Amino acid sequence: MGQAAADRAGTFAANRAFGGITLAVRASGAVTRRARVREDGSLRVRCPGPISDELEAVIVNAGGGVAGGDRLRLDVTVEPGARLVVTTAAAEKVYRTLEAAATIDVKLSVGAAASLAWMPQEMILFDRARLKRAIDIDLAADARLLLAEAIVFGRSGMGEAVHDGFLSDRWRLRRGGRLIHAEAMRLDGAVARKLAQPAVAKRAIALATVLIVPGDEVTAARALSDQLRGEAGVSAWNGFAVVRLCAADGGTLRHDLIAVLSALRGVALPRLWLN
């Protein structure tokens, strides 16, 4: 490596963000309270709502987005009997990079008779963004989970499009110590051309997946077919369910995702989702 390249690599590494959150919540009588909180680097977590049986936690990225080489880690534990809903202060933006991919590692653990609603706002990838994400979920046999993750490739309302980039997204879901669901998505190179293929996204640029455990609560989601503006599919097997959403733009996806999450939860979504 030449000196100029070495200097450039050193400058790039020195300006990367490293952030982490460790959050554990515990049932205390009829309410859920924070038991442990640790914040590192650019990530923060706040609990703005009133004392309740279900604690609301909001993740904030003080760095203003995710750039190449950034490394973020989220570790959330819901102790037995506790209830937690997690969202984000805003949509997360993953910016263009000429160097290494950003990495996001998410670990979620939900104890006996506990519940977690994991509902971050959508992640927006810019052209030539590079991201590697892993989501690992461990549930007790009787724990409850509602997990929603949405990805939008470019802000079409601002004339943006994602022509090239890299996305590696790996999920693992275990229940009672047994792996019950695994999936992986990889897009590398000509992202727009691949999303345009009928078998991939049929030119849609906004995708979302919702996992529900146990999977006997999807009747409400299936009843929404006439209200949704994009495409949707619901599957249930082996005690859990998956809802897939696909839309032509981020606004359409957000409309459909709000409808699905509201129906599945049966209560109002966090206010940040509705602003």
C-alpha positions as CSV (number, residue, x, y, z in Angstrom):
1,M,0.0,0.0,0.0
2,G,1.4,3.4,-1.0
3,Q,1.7,6.2,1.6
4,A,-1.2,8.2,0.1
5,A,-3.4,5.2,0.3
6,A,-2.3,4.4,3.8
7,D,-2.9,8.0,4.9
8,R,-6.4,7.9,3.4
9,A,-7.2,4.6,5.1
10,G,-6.0,6.0,8.4
11,T,-8.1,9.1,8.1
12,F,-11.1,7.0,7.2
13,A,-10.7,4.7,10.2
14,A,-10.2,7.6,12.6
15,N,-13.5,9.2,11.5
16,R,-15.7,6.1,11.9
17,A,-18.5,5.9,14.5
18,F,-18.6,3.1,17.1
19,G,-21.8,3.0,19.1
20,G,-23.5,0.6,21.4
21,I,-26.5,0.2,23.6
22,T,-27.0,-2.4,26.3
23,L,-30.6,-2.2,27.8
24,A,-32.2,-4.6,30.2
25,V,-35.7,-4.1,31.6
26,R,-37.4,-5.8,34.5
27,A,-40.9,-6.3,35.8
28,S,-41.5,-4.5,39.1
29,G,-45.0,-5.2,40.4
30,A,-47.4,-4.1,37.7
31,V,-44.9,-2.0,35.7
32,T,-41.7,-2.5,33.7
33,R,-38.6,-0.5,34.6
34,R,-35.1,-0.2,33.4
35,A,-32.7,-2.5,35.1
36,R,-29.5,-1.8,33.3
37,V,-28.5,0.8,30.7
38,R,-25.2,1.4,29.0
39,E,-24.6,3.8,26.1
40,D,-21.4,3.9,24.1
41,G,-20.3,6.2,21.3
42,S,-23.0,7.7,19.1
43,L,-26.0,5.7,20.4
44,R,-28.5,6.7,23.1
45,V,-31.7,5.2,24.5
46,R,-34.4,7.2,26.2
47,C,-37.7,6.2,27.8
48,P,-40.0,9.2,27.4
49,G,-43.4,7.7,28.3
50,P,-45.2,7.5,31.6
51,I,-44.7,4.6,34.0
52,S,-46.6,1.6,32.5
53,D,-46.8,-2.1,32.3
54,E,-45.1,-1.8,28.9
55,L,-42.0,0.4,28.9
56,E,-41.3,2.5,25.8
57,A,-37.6,2.9,24.7
58,V,-36.5,5.2,21.9
59,I,-33.1,4.7,20.3
60,V,-31.3,7.8,19.1
61,N,-28.3,7.9,16.8
62,A,-26.5,11.1,17.7
63,G,-24.2,10.6,14.8
64,G,-27.0,11.6,12.4
65,G,-26.8,8.4,10.3
66,V,-24.6,5.5,9.4
67,A,-21.5,5.8,7.2
68,G,-19.1,3.3,5.8
69,G,-17.0,1.6,8.4
70,D,-19.3,2.6,11.3
71,R,-20.0,-0.2,13.8
72,L,-23.2,-0.2,15.8
73,R,-24.3,-2.8,18.4
74,L,-27.7,-3.1,20.1
75,D,-28.2,-5.6,23.0
76,V,-31.6,-5.6,24.5
77,T,-32.8,-8.0,27.3
78,V,-36.4,-8.3,28.5
79,E,-36.4,-10.1,31.7
80,P,-39.2,-12.6,32.8
81,G,-42.6,-11.0,32.9
82,A,-41.5,-7.6,31.6
83,R,-43.0,-5.8,28.6
84,L,-41.0,-3.5,26.3
85,V,-41.6,-1.6,23.0
86,V,-38.6,-0.2,21.2
87,T,-38.6,2.3,18.4
88,T,-36.3,4.9,17.0
89,A,-36.4,8.7,17.0
90,A,-36.3,8.9,13.2
91,A,-35.6,6.8,10.1
92,E,-32.0,5.6,10.1
93,K,-30.0,6.7,7.0
94,V,-27.1,4.7,5.6
95,Y,-24.9,6.9,3.4
96,R,-22.8,6.3,0.4
97,T,-19.3,5.0,1.1
98,L,-16.2,4.3,-1.0
99,E,-14.6,2.2,1.7
100,A,-15.7,-0.6,4.1
101,A,-19.3,-1.5,4.8
102,A,-21.0,-0.3,8.0
103,T,-22.0,-3.1,10.4
104,I,-25.0,-3.3,12.7
105,D,-25.3,-6.2,15.2
106,V,-28.6,-6.6,17.0
107,K,-29.1,-9.1,19.9
108,L,-32.6,-9.4,21.4
109,S,-33.4,-11.7,24.4
110,V,-36.9,-12.1,25.8
111,G,-37.5,-14.1,29.0
112,A,-40.3,-16.3,30.3
113,A,-43.8,-14.7,30.0
114,A,-42.2,-11.5,28.7
115,S,-42.9,-9.5,25.5
116,L,-41.0,-7.4,23.1
117,A,-42.3,-5.2,20.3
118,W,-39.3,-4.2,18.2
119,M,-40.4,-1.5,15.8
120,P,-37.7,0.9,14.6
121,Q,-38.6,3.3,11.9
122,E,-37.5,2.5,8.4
123,M,-33.9,2.3,7.3
124,I,-33.1,4.4,4.2
125,L,-30.2,3.3,2.0
126,F,-28.5,5.8,-0.2
127,D,-26.9,5.1,-3.6
128,R,-23.6,3.1,-3.1
129,A,-24.3,2.5,0.6
130,R,-22.7,-0.6,2.0
131,L,-24.2,-2.3,5.1
132,K,-23.8,-5.7,6.9
133,R,-26.5,-6.3,9.5
134,A,-27.2,-9.3,11.8
135,I,-30.2,-9.8,14.0
136,D,-30.2,-12.6,16.6
137,I,-33.3,-13.2,18.7
138,D,-33.6,-15.6,21.6
139,L,-37.0,-16.2,23.1
140,A,-38.2,-18.2,26.0
141,A,-40.7,-20.8,25.1
142,D,-43.6,-18.7,26.2
143,A,-42.2,-15.2,25.3
144,R,-44.0,-13.0,22.9
145,L,-42.4,-11.1,20.0
146,L,-43.5,-8.6,17.4
147,L,-40.5,-7.5,15.3
148,A,-40.8,-5.1,12.3
149,E,-37.9,-4.0,10.1
150,A,-38.3,-1.9,6.9
151,I,-35.7,-0.9,4.3
152,V,-36.2,1.8,1.7
153,F,-33.8,2.1,-1.2
154,G,-33.5,5.8,-1.8
155,R,-35.9,8.7,-1.2
156,S,-37.9,8.7,-4.4
157,G,-39.8,11.8,-3.3
158,M,-36.5,13.7,-3.5
159,G,-35.6,12.2,-6.9
160,E,-33.1,9.8,-5.3
161,A,-32.4,6.2,-6.6
162,V,-30.1,3.4,-5.5
163,H,-28.4,2.1,-8.6
164,D,-25.5,0.3,-6.9
165,G,-24.7,-0.8,-3.4
166,F,-24.3,-3.7,-1.0
167,L,-26.6,-5.1,1.6
168,S,-26.1,-8.2,3.7
169,D,-29.0,-8.9,6.1
170,R,-28.9,-12.1,8.3
171,W,-31.7,-13.0,10.8
172,R,-31.8,-15.9,13.3
173,L,-34.8,-16.5,15.6
174,R,-34.6,-19.1,18.4
175,R,-37.4,-20.1,20.7
176,G,-36.7,-22.2,23.8
177,G,-33.1,-22.6,22.5
178,R,-34.2,-24.1,19.2
179,L,-33.7,-22.4,15.9
180,I,-37.2,-21.8,14.3
181,H,-36.5,-19.3,11.6
182,A,-33.5,-18.2,9.6
183,E,-33.3,-15.9,6.6
184,A,-30.7,-13.9,4.7
185,M,-30.8,-11.3,2.0
186,R,-27.8,-10.2,-0.1
187,L,-27.8,-7.5,-2.7
188,D,-24.5,-6.6,-4.2
189,G,-23.7,-4.4,-7.2
190,A,-26.6,-3.4,-9.5
191,V,-29.3,-3.0,-6.8
192,A,-31.8,-1.2,-9.0
193,R,-31.6,-3.8,-11.7
194,K,-32.0,-6.7,-9.2
195,L,-35.0,-5.0,-7.5
196,A,-36.6,-4.5,-10.9
197,Q,-36.8,-8.3,-11.5
198,P,-40.4,-9.7,-11.1
199,A,-39.2,-12.5,-8.8
200,V,-37.4,-10.0,-6.5
201,A,-39.4,-6.8,-6.0
202,K,-41.0,-6.0,-9.4
203,R,-39.4,-2.5,-9.3
204,A,-40.5,-1.8,-5.8
205,I,-37.9,0.0,-3.6
206,A,-39.5,-0.4,-0.2
207,L,-39.6,-3.7,1.7
208,A,-40.6,-4.7,5.2
209,T,-40.7,-7.9,7.2
210,V,-42.8,-8.5,10.4
211,L,-42.2,-11.5,12.6
212,I,-44.9,-12.5,15.1
213,V,-44.5,-15.1,17.9
214,P,-46.8,-16.8,18.7
215,G,-48.2,-16.9,15.2
216,D,-51.9,-17.2,16.1
217,E,-52.4,-13.4,16.0
218,V,-52.3,-12.8,12.3
219,T,-56.0,-12.8,11.5
220,A,-56.2,-9.0,11.9
221,A,-53.3,-8.6,9.5
222,R,-54.9,-10.8,6.9
223,A,-58.1,-8.8,7.1
224,L,-56.3,-5.6,6.0
225,S,-55.9,-6.6,2.3
226,D,-58.4,-4.0,1.1
227,Q,-56.7,-1.2,3.0
228,L,-53.1,-1.7,1.9
229,R,-51.7,0.2,-1.0
230,G,-48.7,-2.1,-1.8
231,E,-48.3,-5.8,-1.9
232,A,-48.5,-8.0,1.2
233,G,-48.3,-11.6,2.1
234,V,-48.9,-13.4,5.4
235,S,-47.6,-16.9,6.3
236,A,-47.9,-18.8,9.6
237,W,-46.2,-22.1,10.5
238,N,-44.4,-23.9,13.3
239,G,-46.0,-21.5,15.9
240,F,-44.9,-18.2,14.4
241,A,-45.9,-16.0,11.5
242,V,-44.3,-13.6,9.0
243,V,-45.8,-10.7,7.2
244,R,-44.0,-9.4,4.0
245,L,-44.7,-6.0,2.6
246,C,-43.5,-4.6,-0.7
247,A,-44.2,-1.1,-2.0
248,A,-43.2,1.3,-4.8
249,D,-42.0,4.0,-2.4
250,G,-41.4,4.7,1.3
251,G,-44.6,6.6,1.9
252,T,-46.7,3.7,0.7
253,L,-44.7,1.2,2.8
254,R,-45.1,3.4,5.9
255,H,-48.8,3.6,5.4
256,D,-49.1,-0.2,5.1
257,L,-46.7,-0.9,8.0
258,I,-48.6,1.4,10.3
259,A,-51.8,-0.4,9.4
260,V,-50.3,-3.9,10.0
261,L,-48.6,-3.0,13.3
262,S,-51.7,-1.2,14.6
263,A,-53.8,-4.3,13.8
264,L,-51.4,-6.7,15.4
265,R,-50.8,-4.7,18.5
266,G,-54.3,-3.6,19.1
267,V,-53.0,-0.4,20.7
268,A,-51.7,2.9,19.4
269,L,-48.2,2.9,18.0
270,P,-45.5,5.0,19.6
271,R,-46.1,8.7,18.8
272,L,-42.8,9.0,16.9
273,W,-44.3,6.6,14.3
274,L,-47.3,8.9,13.8
275,N,-45.5,12.2,13.5
